[in-house]
Amino acid sequence: PPTVHEAGFLGVDSRLGDGVRMAVVAAELAEPYASVRSVAGVELRDDGAVPLSPRVPGGCRDTRAVEMPESSLLSEVTVTWTVGGGLTVDETAVMHGRWDVLDGRIFDCASQPTKEDLDSFFTVLRDFEAAEGETASQMEDDVSFTPVQRGPTRWRTRPADGKKGGTAIIPAETTFEVTLDLSDYGAGDVVAIYALARTDQGWRTAGEELPR
């Protein structure tokens, strides 16, 4: 007997398939998000995958943690992350720094820091570092950022042949990758790795030309 896809009931060109995708994309576009998927080849559990499971402030330090020994491998640690909740990723990067440097009220593992939160935190941090007489290099060692990347999310990506046809109901999520040099951290340091993103900024200036 034909499979569901062969019968066309949930195929890309079917009405039911279109309805499923529209329902999923409507839920996902409610709010942009960025999530680290793996560190040094170790996949991290998604804390939000269990319905009604509470997110305990600070809990990700235990549930999404990777223990790494001191070695030359710390100079090349691969991190992958995804960005969703939008159509276009205008800017995305990874931030890393020791947990004891970060403000636990902002980086609480339970909510996404806003741009205003980040601006306020770094203003206070840089003022404190300057008062302590730290150099620019020392300031960068406290909290560092990777180069900015950009690209489409899975909801804007089209098949390589440019055709609509196919059998994928929900496209695979867009994944970004970067290699971090964590060799400056010492034994016992607990390092936070955050994925940051800004999406769909073109909608702010599109005026009457907003996508439909």
BASE-274571 format. One line per field, with one value per atom (N, C-alpha, C): residue in one letter; atom name; x, y, z. Coordinates in steps of 0.2 Angstrom, whole numbers, plus 5000, padded with zeros to 4 digits. Example, Ala and Ser with C-alpha at 12.3 -4.5 7.8 and 13.67 -1.06 7.14 Angstrom:
2
res	c(A_A_A_S_S_S)
atom	c(N_CA_C_N_CA_C)
c1	c(5066_5062_5066_5064_5068_5064)
c2	c(4972_4978_4984_4989_4995_5000)
c3	c(5039_5039_5039_5035_5036_5039)
This chain:
212
res	c(P_P_P_P_P_P_T_T_T_V_V_V_H_H_H_E_E_E_A_A_A_G_G_G_F_F_F_L_L_L_G_G_G_V_V_V_D_D_D_S_S_S_R_R_R_L_L_L_G_G_G_D_D_D_G_G_G_V_V_V_R_R_R_M_M_M_A_A_A_V_V_V_V_V_V_A_A_A_A_A_A_E_E_E_L_L_L_A_A_A_E_E_E_P_P_P_Y_Y_Y_A_A_A_S_S_S_V_V_V_R_R_R_S_S_S_V_V_V_A_A_A_G_G_G_V_V_V_E_E_E_L_L_L_R_R_R_D_D_D_D_D_D_G_G_G_A_A_A_V_V_V_P_P_P_L_L_L_S_S_S_P_P_P_R_R_R_V_V_V_P_P_P_G_G_G_G_G_G_C_C_C_R_R_R_D_D_D_T_T_T_R_R_R_A_A_A_V_V_V_E_E_E_M_M_M_P_P_P_E_E_E_S_S_S_S_S_S_L_L_L_L_L_L_S_S_S_E_E_E_V_V_V_T_T_T_V_V_V_T_T_T_W_W_W_T_T_T_V_V_V_G_G_G_G_G_G_G_G_G_L_L_L_T_T_T_V_V_V_D_D_D_E_E_E_T_T_T_A_A_A_V_V_V_M_M_M_H_H_H_G_G_G_R_R_R_W_W_W_D_D_D_V_V_V_L_L_L_D_D_D_G_G_G_R_R_R_I_I_I_F_F_F_D_D_D_C_C_C_A_A_A_S_S_S_Q_Q_Q_P_P_P_T_T_T_K_K_K_E_E_E_D_D_D_L_L_L_D_D_D_S_S_S_F_F_F_F_F_F_T_T_T_V_V_V_L_L_L_R_R_R_D_D_D_F_F_F_E_E_E_A_A_A_A_A_A_E_E_E_G_G_G_E_E_E_T_T_T_A_A_A_S_S_S_Q_Q_Q_M_M_M_E_E_E_D_D_D_D_D_D_V_V_V_S_S_S_F_F_F_T_T_T_P_P_P_V_V_V_Q_Q_Q_R_R_R_G_G_G_P_P_P_T_T_T_R_R_R_W_W_W_R_R_R_T_T_T_R_R_R_P_P_P_A_A_A_D_D_D_G_G_G_K_K_K_K_K_K_G_G_G_G_G_G_T_T_T_A_A_A_I_I_I_I_I_I_P_P_P_A_A_A_E_E_E_T_T_T_T_T_T_F_F_F_E_E_E_V_V_V_T_T_T_L_L_L_D_D_D_L_L_L_S_S_S_D_D_D_Y_Y_Y_G_G_G_A_A_A_G_G_G_D_D_D_V_V_V_V_V_V_A_A_A_I_I_I_Y_Y_Y_A_A_A_L_L_L_A_A_A_R_R_R_T_T_T_D_D_D_Q_Q_Q_G_G_G_W_W_W_R_R_R_T_T_T_A_A_A_G_G_G_E_E_E_E_E_E_L_L_L_P_P_P_R_R_R)
atom	c(N_CA_C_N_CA_C_N_CA_C_N_CA_C_N_CA_C_N_CA_C_N_CA_C_N_CA_C_N_CA_C_N_CA_C_N_CA_C_N_CA_C_N_CA_C_N_CA_C_N_CA_C_N_CA_C_N_CA_C_N_CA_C_N_CA_C_N_CA_C_N_CA_C_N_CA_C_N_CA_C_N_CA_C_N_CA_C_N_CA_C_N_CA_C_N_CA_C_N_CA_C_N_CA_C_N_CA_C_N_CA_C_N_CA_C_N_CA_C_N_CA_C_N_CA_C_N_CA_C_N_CA_C_N_CA_C_N_CA_C_N_CA_C_N_CA_C_N_CA_C_N_CA_C_N_CA_C_N_CA_C_N_CA_C_N_CA_C_N_CA_C_N_CA_C_N_CA_C_N_CA_C_N_CA_C_N_CA_C_N_CA_C_N_CA_C_N_CA_C_N_CA_C_N_CA_C_N_CA_C_N_CA_C_N_CA_C_N_CA_C_N_CA_C_N_CA_C_N_CA_C_N_CA_C_N_CA_C_N_CA_C_N_CA_C_N_CA_C_N_CA_C_N_CA_C_N_CA_C_N_CA_C_N_CA_C_N_CA_C_N_CA_C_N_CA_C_N_CA_C_N_CA_C_N_CA_C_N_CA_C_N_CA_C_N_CA_C_N_CA_C_N_CA_C_N_CA_C_N_CA_C_N_CA_C_N_CA_C_N_CA_C_N_CA_C_N_CA_C_N_CA_C_N_CA_C_N_CA_C_N_CA_C_N_CA_C_N_CA_C_N_CA_C_N_CA_C_N_CA_C_N_CA_C_N_CA_C_N_CA_C_N_CA_C_N_CA_C_N_CA_C_N_CA_C_N_CA_C_N_CA_C_N_CA_C_N_CA_C_N_CA_C_N_CA_C_N_CA_C_N_CA_C_N_CA_C_N_CA_C_N_CA_C_N_CA_C_N_CA_C_N_CA_C_N_CA_C_N_CA_C_N_CA_C_N_CA_C_N_CA_C_N_CA_C_N_CA_C_N_CA_C_N_CA_C_N_CA_C_N_CA_C_N_CA_C_N_CA_C_N_CA_C_N_CA_C_N_CA_C_N_CA_C_N_CA_C_N_CA_C_N_CA_C_N_CA_C_N_CA_C_N_CA_C_N_CA_C_N_CA_C_N_CA_C_N_CA_C_N_CA_C_N_CA_C_N_CA_C_N_CA_C_N_CA_C_N_CA_C_N_CA_C_N_CA_C_N_CA_C_N_CA_C_N_CA_C_N_CA_C_N_CA_C_N_CA_C_N_CA_C_N_CA_C_N_CA_C_N_CA_C_N_CA_C_N_CA_C_N_CA_C_N_CA_C_N_CA_C_N_CA_C_N_CA_C_N_CA_C_N_CA_C_N_CA_C_N_CA_C_N_CA_C_N_CA_C_N_CA_C_N_CA_C_N_CA_C_N_CA_C_N_CA_C_N_CA_C_N_CA_C_N_CA_C_N_CA_C_N_CA_C_N_CA_C_N_CA_C_N_CA_C_N_CA_C_N_CA_C_N_CA_C_N_CA_C_N_CA_C_N_CA_C_N_CA_C_N_CA_C_N_CA_C_N_CA_C_N_CA_C_N_CA_C_N_CA_C_N_CA_C_N_CA_C_N_CA_C_N_CA_C)
c1	c(5004_5000_5004_5002_5006_5007_5013_5014_5010_5010_5006_5009_5016_5019_5017_5017_5016_5009_5004_4997_4996_5001_5000_4996_4994_4990_4994_5000_5004_5010_5010_5015_5016_5021_5023_5017_5015_5010_5002_5001_4995_4992_4985_4982_4984_4983_4984_4992_4996_5003_5004_5001_5002_4999_4993_4990_4995_4998_5003_5008_5011_5017_5015_5009_5007_5006_5003_5002_5008_5013_5020_5024_5024_5027_5024_5017_5014_5016_5016_5018_5026_5030_5037_5039_5035_5036_5034_5031_5029_5034_5040_5046_5053_5057_5064_5068_5072_5076_5082_5087_5093_5095_5098_5099_5105_5110_5116_5114_5116_5115_5120_5126_5132_5138_5142_5149_5154_5159_5164_5161_5156_5153_5148_5147_5142_5136_5130_5124_5121_5118_5115_5107_5105_5097_5094_5088_5084_5079_5080_5077_5069_5068_5061_5057_5060_5056_5051_5051_5046_5041_5034_5029_5028_5026_5025_5031_5037_5043_5045_5046_5048_5056_5057_5064_5067_5071_5074_5079_5079_5084_5091_5096_5102_5103_5097_5097_5101_5102_5106_5113_5116_5123_5124_5118_5119_5116_5110_5107_5110_5113_5116_5124_5127_5134_5139_5145_5150_5156_5159_5165_5171_5176_5181_5188_5192_5199_5204_5208_5213_5218_5218_5222_5223_5227_5227_5221_5216_5210_5206_5207_5203_5204_5209_5210_5206_5202_5198_5192_5187_5181_5175_5172_5167_5160_5157_5150_5145_5140_5134_5128_5124_5118_5113_5107_5101_5098_5095_5091_5084_5079_5072_5068_5061_5057_5057_5059_5060_5061_5062_5063_5070_5073_5080_5084_5090_5094_5099_5098_5102_5109_5109_5115_5115_5120_5120_5128_5129_5136_5135_5141_5142_5145_5143_5146_5149_5155_5157_5161_5160_5163_5162_5166_5165_5158_5155_5149_5149_5155_5155_5156_5157_5157_5150_5146_5139_5135_5130_5124_5119_5118_5114_5106_5105_5098_5096_5101_5100_5101_5107_5109_5106_5100_5097_5095_5096_5094_5087_5083_5076_5072_5076_5073_5078_5076_5081_5083_5089_5091_5089_5086_5085_5091_5090_5095_5097_5091_5092_5096_5094_5098_5105_5107_5114_5117_5114_5117_5119_5114_5115_5120_5120_5126_5133_5134_5140_5143_5138_5140_5143_5139_5141_5148_5148_5154_5161_5160_5166_5168_5163_5165_5168_5166_5170_5177_5177_5184_5189_5186_5190_5193_5188_5190_5195_5195_5200_5207_5207_5213_5214_5209_5210_5212_5216_5217_5211_5211_5206_5207_5213_5213_5211_5212_5209_5202_5199_5192_5189_5192_5190_5190_5195_5196_5190_5187_5181_5175_5173_5168_5169_5169_5171_5165_5166_5161_5164_5161_5163_5161_5164_5162_5155_5151_5144_5143_5138_5136_5129_5126_5119_5117_5111_5108_5100_5097_5090_5088_5082_5080_5077_5075_5072_5066_5063_5056_5057_5063_5064_5068_5072_5076_5072_5074_5070_5075_5072_5075_5081_5086_5092_5089_5084_5082_5077_5075_5071_5063_5062_5055_5052_5045_5041_5040_5041_5039_5044_5042_5046_5041_5045_5041_5042_5046_5048_5042_5039_5033_5036_5041_5044_5051_5054_5061_5066_5072_5077_5079_5080_5082_5089_5089_5096_5101_5107_5112_5118_5121_5127_5133_5139_5144_5150_5154_5160_5165_5171_5176_5179_5179_5181_5188_5192_5198_5197_5196_5195_5201_5207_5213_5215_5212_5213_5210_5205_5202_5206_5206_5210_5206_5209_5206_5201_5195_5190_5185_5187_5183_5176_5171_5164_5162_5162_5161_5154_5151_5145_5146_5142_5142_5134_5134_5127_5127_5121_5120_5116_5118_5114_5112_5106_5104_5099_5099_5094_5091_5084_5081_5076_5075_5070_5070_5076_5076_5074_5073_5071_5064_5060_5053_5052_5057_5056_5056_5059_5060_5056_5053_5049_5043_5040_5034_5029_5026_5021_5023_5030_5032_5033_5030_5030_5029_5033_5031_5024_5021_5015_5015)
c2	c(4994_5000_5006_5012_5018_5021_5024_5027_5034_5037_5044_5049_5049_5054_5052_5045_5043_5045_5044_5046_5053_5057_5064_5068_5064_5068_5073_5071_5076_5078_5078_5080_5087_5090_5097_5101_5098_5101_5100_5096_5095_5100_5101_5106_5104_5098_5096_5097_5096_5097_5105_5109_5116_5118_5115_5117_5115_5109_5107_5112_5114_5119_5126_5128_5134_5135_5129_5129_5129_5125_5125_5132_5135_5141_5147_5147_5152_5152_5146_5145_5147_5145_5147_5154_5157_5164_5169_5166_5170_5174_5171_5175_5172_5176_5173_5170_5165_5162_5159_5158_5155_5150_5144_5139_5135_5134_5130_5123_5120_5113_5108_5110_5105_5109_5106_5109_5103_5104_5099_5092_5092_5086_5083_5086_5083_5087_5083_5086_5088_5094_5096_5095_5093_5092_5098_5098_5104_5104_5109_5110_5111_5114_5116_5110_5104_5099_5095_5096_5092_5097_5096_5100_5101_5107_5109_5108_5107_5106_5113_5114_5121_5122_5128_5130_5133_5130_5133_5138_5144_5149_5145_5146_5143_5136_5133_5125_5123_5127_5125_5124_5126_5125_5117_5114_5107_5103_5105_5101_5102_5107_5108_5110_5105_5106_5101_5103_5098_5099_5094_5094_5093_5097_5096_5097_5092_5092_5097_5099_5104_5100_5103_5100_5105_5103_5107_5108_5103_5103_5109_5112_5118_5124_5124_5129_5129_5123_5122_5118_5122_5119_5121_5116_5118_5118_5123_5125_5125_5122_5123_5126_5130_5133_5134_5135_5136_5142_5146_5152_5150_5152_5151_5157_5156_5161_5167_5166_5172_5169_5173_5171_5172_5178_5179_5181_5178_5179_5185_5191_5197_5196_5194_5194_5188_5184_5179_5178_5177_5175_5171_5169_5166_5170_5171_5174_5169_5170_5165_5169_5167_5170_5166_5167_5164_5166_5161_5162_5167_5167_5172_5179_5180_5187_5189_5185_5186_5188_5192_5194_5189_5185_5179_5182_5188_5190_5191_5192_5192_5185_5182_5176_5170_5169_5165_5158_5156_5150_5149_5154_5153_5158_5163_5168_5170_5173_5176_5183_5185_5192_5196_5202_5206_5211_5215_5219_5224_5227_5232_5228_5222_5219_5218_5216_5215_5222_5227_5234_5236_5235_5238_5234_5227_5223_5225_5226_5227_5234_5239_5245_5245_5242_5241_5237_5231_5227_5231_5235_5238_5244_5247_5253_5250_5244_5241_5239_5236_5234_5239_5245_5251_5254_5254_5256_5251_5245_5240_5241_5245_5246_5240_5237_5231_5234_5231_5233_5230_5233_5230_5223_5220_5213_5209_5212_5208_5209_5214_5215_5210_5209_5204_5197_5195_5189_5187_5193_5191_5189_5192_5190_5191_5186_5187_5185_5188_5186_5184_5179_5177_5181_5181_5185_5184_5189_5188_5184_5180_5176_5178_5176_5178_5173_5173_5168_5167_5163_5162_5157_5157_5151_5146_5140_5135_5137_5142_5144_5148_5151_5154_5150_5145_5141_5137_5137_5133_5127_5122_5117_5119_5115_5117_5118_5114_5115_5121_5124_5130_5128_5121_5119_5118_5119_5118_5111_5106_5099_5096_5090_5087_5083_5080_5077_5079_5084_5087_5091_5089_5093_5099_5097_5103_5103_5108_5109_5108_5105_5105_5112_5112_5119_5121_5128_5131_5130_5128_5127_5131_5135_5138_5135_5136_5133_5138_5137_5141_5137_5139_5136_5141_5139_5143_5142_5147_5146_5147_5141_5142_5141_5141_5139_5144_5150_5155_5154_5149_5148_5142_5143_5138_5133_5128_5123_5125_5122_5124_5130_5133_5138_5135_5139_5137_5142_5140_5144_5144_5150_5150_5151_5148_5149_5151_5157_5159_5160_5158_5160_5166_5171_5178_5179_5182_5183_5189_5192_5197_5195_5195_5192_5198_5197_5200_5208_5211_5218_5222_5219_5222_5224_5220_5222_5229_5231_5238_5243_5243_5248_5247_5241_5240_5244_5247_5251_5247_5250_5246_5240_5239_5233_5227_5227_5221_5214_5209_5203_5200_5197_5194_5186)
c3	c(5000_5000_5000_4997_4997_5004_5005_5011_5012_5017_5018_5013_5012_5008_5000_4999_4992_4990_4995_4994_4993_4995_4994_5000_5005_5010_5014_5015_5019_5014_5008_5004_5004_5001_5001_4998_4992_4988_4990_4996_4998_5003_5003_5007_5015_5016_5023_5025_5021_5022_5023_5019_5020_5026_5029_5035_5041_5040_5046_5046_5041_5041_5043_5041_5043_5051_5054_5061_5065_5062_5065_5065_5059_5058_5062_5062_5066_5074_5076_5083_5084_5079_5080_5079_5075_5074_5079_5084_5090_5093_5094_5097_5094_5092_5090_5096_5094_5099_5096_5101_5099_5104_5102_5106_5104_5109_5108_5107_5102_5101_5103_5102_5104_5106_5110_5112_5111_5108_5107_5105_5100_5098_5102_5108_5113_5112_5110_5110_5116_5117_5123_5123_5129_5129_5129_5126_5125_5131_5136_5142_5141_5135_5134_5130_5130_5126_5130_5136_5141_5142_5140_5142_5149_5151_5158_5163_5160_5164_5166_5172_5174_5173_5171_5170_5176_5180_5186_5185_5187_5187_5188_5184_5185_5183_5182_5181_5175_5170_5164_5165_5171_5173_5174_5176_5177_5171_5169_5164_5157_5155_5149_5150_5152_5154_5151_5149_5146_5150_5153_5157_5152_5152_5147_5151_5150_5153_5150_5154_5151_5146_5140_5135_5129_5124_5118_5114_5115_5112_5114_5119_5121_5116_5112_5108_5101_5101_5095_5097_5100_5103_5098_5095_5090_5094_5092_5095_5089_5090_5085_5088_5085_5088_5082_5084_5079_5081_5076_5077_5074_5077_5075_5077_5076_5077_5073_5067_5062_5055_5050_5043_5041_5043_5041_5047_5048_5054_5051_5054_5052_5055_5061_5065_5070_5070_5076_5077_5084_5086_5093_5095_5101_5106_5112_5118_5123_5125_5131_5136_5142_5148_5154_5159_5166_5169_5172_5175_5180_5184_5190_5187_5181_5178_5176_5174_5171_5177_5175_5180_5180_5186_5186_5185_5186_5185_5178_5174_5166_5163_5165_5162_5167_5167_5172_5170_5164_5161_5160_5162_5161_5156_5155_5150_5145_5140_5135_5136_5137_5138_5132_5134_5128_5127_5121_5119_5125_5128_5133_5139_5141_5146_5145_5139_5137_5137_5134_5134_5141_5146_5153_5156_5155_5158_5156_5149_5147_5149_5149_5152_5159_5163_5170_5170_5166_5166_5164_5158_5156_5160_5163_5168_5174_5177_5182_5180_5174_5172_5171_5168_5167_5174_5179_5186_5189_5187_5190_5186_5181_5177_5172_5169_5165_5158_5154_5147_5142_5136_5132_5131_5130_5130_5136_5142_5148_5148_5146_5145_5141_5135_5130_5133_5137_5140_5145_5148_5153_5149_5144_5140_5133_5128_5121_5117_5111_5105_5099_5096_5089_5084_5078_5072_5071_5068_5067_5060_5061_5055_5053_5047_5045_5040_5039_5034_5035_5031_5032_5037_5040_5044_5040_5043_5039_5035_5038_5035_5028_5027_5021_5016_5018_5014_5009_5003_4997_4995_4992_4989_4985_4984_4980_4972_4970_4963_4962_4968_4967_4967_4967_4966_4972_4972_4978_4980_4976_4977_4982_4985_4989_4995_5000_5005_5012_5013_5019_5022_5027_5030_5034_5038_5042_5040_5037_5035_5041_5040_5045_5048_5054_5057_5054_5054_5052_5057_5056_5061_5059_5064_5063_5067_5065_5068_5069_5074_5075_5080_5079_5083_5088_5095_5100_5102_5105_5108_5115_5119_5126_5131_5128_5131_5136_5136_5141_5148_5148_5154_5158_5165_5169_5172_5175_5178_5183_5183_5188_5186_5180_5178_5175_5176_5174_5169_5162_5157_5154_5153_5150_5142_5138_5131_5129_5126_5124_5117_5114_5107_5107_5103_5102_5095_5094_5087_5087_5081_5079_5072_5072_5066_5063_5057_5053_5054_5054_5055_5049_5043_5037_5038_5042_5043_5046_5050_5053_5048_5043_5038_5031_5031_5025_5023_5029_5027_5024_5019_5015_5011_5011_5007_5012_5017_5022_5018_5019_5016_5018_5014_5015_5015)
